[in-house]
Amino acid sequence: MGGKAMSGSQLWAAVVLLLLLQSAQSVLIKYDGFQVELESVKKLNELEKQLASNSLPGTSAPLPAVCHHLALPEDLQPVCASQKAASIFEALSTIATDECELCINVACTGCY
C-alpha cells in the first residue's frame, strides 16, 4: 500500500482543526432584508443595557441611541439607515434568544 497511516498526533491535530472550523461558523439571523450575526445581536443587547442605564426616562430620538455608539457591530450599522430601526433592533433581540442557537426560529441559519 502506498499511503502512510496518520500518527496519533496528526489525527489529534485534524480533530482540533475540524472543531475550530465548526465553532467558527457563525449563526446568522435574517430579518426584514437584513442579515446579521447572532454575536452582533448579543453585543447590541449589551449596548442597549448600557445606554438604558445612562439615559433619561421619557426621551426619544428619531434613531435608537445604539446607532450613535461606536461599538455597534458593523453588520448592524445598515439597520440604522432604516426608518424602522428601533422595531428591527427589538425584533432581532427577541429572535436572538436561545431559540436561535437551537435553530427553533426559522430566521436563524448556521445553527448547531
Rosetta blueprint (number, residue, H / E / L):
1 M L
2 G L
3 G L
4 K L
5 A L
6 M L
7 S L
8 G H
9 S H
10 Q H
11 L H
12 W H
13 A H
14 A H
15 V H
16 V H
17 L H
18 L H
19 L H
20 L H
21 L H
22 Q H
23 S H
24 A H
25 Q L
26 S L
27 V L
28 L E
29 I E
30 K E
31 Y E
32 D L
33 G L
34 F E
35 Q E
36 V E
37 E E
38 L H
39 E H
40 S H
41 V H
42 K H
43 K H
44 L H
45 N H
46 E H
47 L H
48 E H
49 K H
50 Q H
51 L H
52 A H
53 S H
54 N H
55 S L
56 L L
57 P L
58 G L
59 T L
60 S L
61 A L
62 P L
63 L L
64 P L
65 A H
66 V H
67 C H
68 H H
69 H L
70 L L
71 A L
72 L L
73 P L
74 E H
75 D H
76 L H
77 Q H
78 P H
79 V H
80 C H
81 A H
82 S L
83 Q L
84 K L
85 A H
86 A H
87 S H
88 I H
89 F H
90 E H
91 A H
92 L H
93 S H
94 T H
95 I H
96 A L
97 T L
98 D H
99 E H
100 C H
101 E H
102 L L
103 C L
104 I L
105 N L
106 V L
107 A L
108 C E
109 T E
110 G L
111 C L
112 Y L
